[in-house]
Amino acid sequence: MVELYDELNNVGISFLRGGIDESLINELCESLNNSITKHRGIQIKNNNDIDIGGVALNVVGDSPTYIKLLERLISLGIISGMEKHFFKSKFILNSFSGLNNLPGKTNFSGEVHRDSKYFMKGDPLMLNILVMLDDFTEENGPTLLLPNSHKVVEKPSDEEFLTKSIKAIGKKGDILFFNADIWHSSSLNNTNEDRRALPLTFSKSFIKQLLDYPRYLGYDRKDEFSDELCGLLGYNSRVASNLDEWYLPYEDRFYKKNQD
């Protein structure tokens, strides 16, 4: 596992092959299919600018199976490995989404981009992982990533990106890790089959989550989760909204010092 983080820190990209077992992958596929249907309905109702299907952002509250995946990442030592070898501190879940790279379709992930909003060379604040729910092949639109691009601020030209990027080829259950400063994109799915994945981001606790997961899941559900999962979901990184909450005893405070 240490070698995985050595490669991640040096090149900005690494893989854990066979990280998630087939039984959980099957559960996640079913949950993601349901999430995509649910989220597409909300996108259309709200006249959202996501104009094709296959996109479900912030799905963690849709199914207990997504919580099960986070618990699996903890049990595999992946979360503790991130803390020790990448962040060098505690961190939280910043986003948990689901994507289906539909045949012949392109969405916002097809643009060359990096997921951090600011360049953070030398100070890793955010990490991406992508759990493959289907095999990623040459033909079905694998993620493209530009190695070592987390070390430079400038966006590469399209020619440089296409020439030097690598394809994230893998089997369902594989996990792709990459620094959030890595320039990347999805590619076109030239098959007739789905290419599904769960992209998750993790960040230092002072960075806002893309959705307030503790509030969304329910503040009263904190006791359902282990201490480590509570910290990961952001239950110990909340912001007080009034003075009574600010002056609570330490054990009841919304933001715990040991979360940093």
C-alpha positions as CSV (number, residue, x, y, z in Angstrom):
1,M,0.0,0.0,0.0
2,V,2.9,2.4,0.7
3,E,4.1,2.0,-2.9
4,L,0.6,3.2,-4.1
5,Y,1.1,6.5,-2.2
6,D,4.7,6.8,-3.3
7,E,3.5,6.7,-6.9
8,L,0.6,9.0,-6.1
9,N,2.9,11.6,-4.6
10,N,5.5,11.4,-7.3
11,V,3.5,11.0,-10.5
12,G,0.1,12.1,-9.2
13,I,-1.7,8.9,-10.3
14,S,-1.9,5.4,-8.9
15,F,-4.1,2.3,-9.0
16,L,-5.3,-0.2,-6.5
17,R,-6.3,-3.3,-8.5
18,G,-9.2,-5.4,-7.3
19,G,-9.9,-3.1,-4.4
20,I,-13.6,-3.7,-4.2
21,D,-15.2,-7.2,-4.4
22,E,-17.7,-8.1,-7.0
23,S,-20.6,-8.5,-4.6
24,L,-20.3,-4.9,-3.4
25,I,-19.8,-3.7,-7.0
26,N,-23.1,-5.3,-8.0
27,E,-24.9,-3.5,-5.2
28,L,-23.3,-0.2,-6.2
29,C,-24.3,-0.7,-9.8
30,E,-27.9,-1.1,-8.8
31,S,-27.8,1.9,-6.5
32,L,-26.1,4.0,-9.1
33,N,-28.7,3.1,-11.7
34,N,-31.4,4.2,-9.3
35,S,-29.5,7.4,-8.4
36,I,-29.1,8.4,-12.0
37,T,-32.9,8.0,-12.6
38,K,-33.7,10.0,-9.5
39,H,-31.2,12.8,-10.2
40,R,-32.2,13.1,-13.9
41,G,-35.7,13.8,-12.8
42,I,-34.6,16.5,-10.5
43,Q,-32.3,18.0,-13.1
44,I,-35.2,18.2,-15.6
45,K,-37.6,19.5,-13.1
46,N,-35.2,22.3,-12.0
47,N,-34.2,23.1,-15.6
48,N,-30.6,22.4,-14.7
49,D,-27.9,22.9,-17.3
50,I,-26.9,19.2,-17.2
51,D,-28.5,18.3,-20.5
52,I,-27.8,14.5,-20.8
53,G,-28.4,11.5,-18.5
54,G,-25.8,9.5,-16.7
55,V,-24.9,12.2,-14.2
56,A,-25.7,12.0,-10.5
57,L,-23.9,14.4,-8.2
58,N,-23.8,14.0,-4.5
59,V,-25.4,10.5,-4.2
60,V,-24.2,9.5,-0.8
61,G,-27.6,9.9,0.8
62,D,-29.4,7.9,-1.9
63,S,-28.6,4.4,-0.7
64,P,-27.0,2.7,2.3
65,T,-24.8,1.0,-0.2
66,Y,-22.8,4.2,-0.7
67,I,-22.1,4.3,3.1
68,K,-21.1,0.7,2.8
69,L,-18.5,1.6,0.3
70,L,-17.0,4.2,2.6
71,E,-16.9,1.6,5.4
72,R,-15.2,-0.7,3.0
73,L,-12.5,1.9,2.2
74,I,-12.0,2.3,6.0
75,S,-11.7,-1.4,6.6
76,L,-9.2,-1.8,3.7
77,G,-6.9,0.7,5.3
78,I,-7.4,3.1,2.4
79,I,-8.6,6.0,4.6
80,S,-5.8,5.6,7.1
81,G,-3.3,5.3,4.3
82,M,-4.5,8.6,2.8
83,E,-4.2,10.3,6.2
84,K,-0.7,9.0,6.8
85,H,0.9,9.1,3.3
86,F,-1.0,11.8,1.4
87,F,-2.7,14.4,3.6
88,K,-0.5,14.0,6.6
89,S,-3.6,15.0,8.7
90,K,-7.3,14.2,9.1
91,F,-9.5,14.9,6.2
92,I,-13.2,14.7,5.1
93,L,-15.3,13.5,2.2
94,N,-15.7,16.5,-0.1
95,S,-18.0,14.9,-2.7
96,F,-19.4,11.5,-3.6
97,S,-21.0,11.3,-7.1
98,G,-21.8,8.7,-9.7
99,L,-21.3,8.9,-13.5
100,N,-22.3,6.7,-16.4
101,N,-20.2,7.5,-19.5
102,L,-23.1,6.8,-22.0
103,P,-22.4,5.5,-25.4
104,G,-21.7,8.2,-27.9
105,K,-22.5,11.0,-25.4
106,T,-20.2,13.7,-23.8
107,N,-20.8,15.6,-20.6
108,F,-18.9,18.2,-18.6
109,S,-16.3,15.6,-17.6
110,G,-15.2,15.4,-21.2
111,E,-13.5,18.8,-20.9
112,V,-9.9,18.8,-19.8
113,H,-10.0,20.0,-16.2
114,R,-8.6,19.7,-12.7
115,D,-11.0,19.3,-9.8
116,S,-9.3,21.7,-7.4
117,K,-10.3,25.3,-7.8
118,Y,-6.8,26.6,-7.1
119,F,-3.3,25.3,-7.7
120,M,-1.9,23.7,-4.6
121,K,1.6,22.5,-5.5
122,G,3.5,21.0,-2.5
123,D,0.5,21.2,-0.2
124,P,-2.0,18.4,-1.0
125,L,-5.4,19.6,-0.1
126,M,-7.6,17.4,-2.2
127,L,-7.5,13.8,-3.5
128,N,-9.7,12.1,-6.1
129,I,-10.5,8.4,-6.2
130,L,-12.6,6.7,-8.9
131,V,-14.2,3.3,-8.2
132,M,-14.7,1.4,-11.5
133,L,-18.1,-0.3,-11.6
134,D,-17.5,-1.6,-15.1
135,D,-14.3,-2.5,-16.9
136,F,-12.5,0.5,-18.3
137,T,-11.3,-0.4,-21.8
138,E,-9.7,1.3,-24.8
139,E,-13.0,1.6,-26.4
140,N,-15.6,2.5,-23.7
141,G,-14.3,6.0,-22.7
142,P,-11.7,5.5,-20.0
143,T,-10.6,8.5,-18.0
144,L,-7.6,10.3,-19.5
145,L,-5.0,11.7,-17.1
146,L,-1.8,13.7,-17.7
147,P,1.0,12.3,-15.4
148,N,3.0,14.8,-13.3
149,S,0.6,17.7,-14.3
150,H,0.0,18.3,-10.6
151,K,3.4,20.0,-10.5
152,V,2.6,22.8,-12.9
153,V,0.0,25.5,-12.8
154,E,-0.6,25.9,-16.6
155,K,-3.3,24.1,-18.4
156,P,-1.8,21.9,-21.2
157,S,-2.8,22.5,-24.8
158,D,-5.2,20.0,-26.2
159,E,-2.4,18.6,-28.4
160,E,-0.1,18.1,-25.4
161,F,-2.9,16.5,-23.3
162,L,-3.9,14.1,-26.0
163,T,-0.2,13.2,-26.8
164,K,1.0,12.7,-23.2
165,S,-2.1,11.6,-21.3
166,I,-2.6,8.0,-20.2
167,K,-5.8,6.0,-20.3
168,A,-7.1,4.6,-17.0
169,I,-7.6,1.0,-18.2
170,G,-8.8,-1.4,-15.5
171,K,-11.3,-3.9,-14.3
172,K,-14.5,-3.3,-12.3
173,G,-13.5,-3.1,-8.7
174,D,-10.2,-1.3,-9.4
175,I,-9.7,2.1,-7.7
176,L,-8.0,4.9,-9.5
177,F,-6.3,7.5,-7.2
178,F,-5.1,10.9,-8.5
179,N,-4.1,14.3,-7.1
180,A,-6.9,16.8,-7.6
181,D,-4.4,19.0,-9.5
182,I,-4.0,16.4,-12.2
183,W,-5.4,17.5,-15.5
184,H,-7.8,14.9,-16.7
185,S,-11.0,14.2,-18.7
186,S,-13.3,11.4,-19.7
187,S,-13.1,10.2,-23.3
188,L,-15.8,9.1,-25.8
189,N,-17.5,5.8,-25.2
190,N,-17.4,4.1,-28.6
191,T,-19.3,1.0,-27.5
192,N,-22.9,0.1,-27.0
193,E,-22.4,-0.6,-23.3
194,D,-22.5,1.6,-20.1
195,R,-19.2,2.6,-18.5
196,R,-20.1,3.4,-14.9
197,A,-17.9,4.7,-12.0
198,L,-18.1,6.5,-8.7
199,P,-15.9,9.5,-8.4
200,L,-15.1,10.6,-4.9
201,T,-13.1,13.5,-3.6
202,F,-11.5,14.0,-0.2
203,S,-10.2,17.3,1.2
204,K,-8.7,18.9,4.3
205,S,-11.5,19.6,6.7
206,F,-11.5,23.4,6.3
207,I,-12.6,23.2,2.6
208,K,-16.3,23.3,2.2
209,Q,-18.0,20.1,1.1
210,L,-19.9,20.3,-2.2
211,L,-23.0,19.3,-0.3
212,D,-23.5,19.6,3.5
213,Y,-23.5,15.8,4.1
214,P,-24.1,15.8,7.8
215,R,-27.1,18.0,7.3
216,Y,-28.3,16.1,4.3
217,L,-27.9,12.7,6.0
218,G,-29.3,14.0,9.3
219,Y,-27.6,15.3,12.3
220,D,-29.5,12.8,14.4
221,R,-27.9,9.9,12.5
222,K,-24.4,10.5,13.9
223,D,-24.7,7.7,16.4
224,E,-25.3,5.2,13.5
225,F,-21.8,5.7,12.3
226,S,-18.4,4.8,13.7
227,D,-16.2,7.6,15.0
228,E,-13.9,7.3,11.9
229,L,-16.9,7.4,9.5
230,C,-18.4,10.4,11.3
231,G,-15.2,12.3,10.9
232,L,-15.0,11.3,7.2
233,L,-18.6,12.4,6.5
234,G,-17.9,15.8,8.1
235,Y,-19.8,15.5,11.4
236,N,-16.8,16.9,13.3
237,S,-16.2,19.7,10.8
238,R,-19.5,21.6,11.0
239,V,-19.8,25.3,11.6
240,A,-21.7,26.7,14.5
241,S,-24.6,28.9,13.6
242,N,-25.2,30.8,16.9
243,L,-23.3,31.6,20.1
244,D,-25.0,28.8,22.1
245,E,-23.6,26.3,19.6
246,W,-20.2,28.0,19.7
247,Y,-19.9,27.8,23.5
248,L,-20.9,24.2,23.8
249,P,-18.6,21.9,25.9
250,Y,-15.8,20.4,23.8
251,E,-17.3,17.0,23.4
252,D,-20.5,18.5,21.9
253,R,-18.8,21.1,19.7
254,F,-19.5,21.1,16.0
255,Y,-15.8,21.4,15.0
256,K,-13.3,19.2,16.8
257,K,-9.6,20.2,17.0
258,N,-8.5,16.7,16.3
259,Q,-10.2,16.8,12.9
260,D,-7.3,18.9,11.5
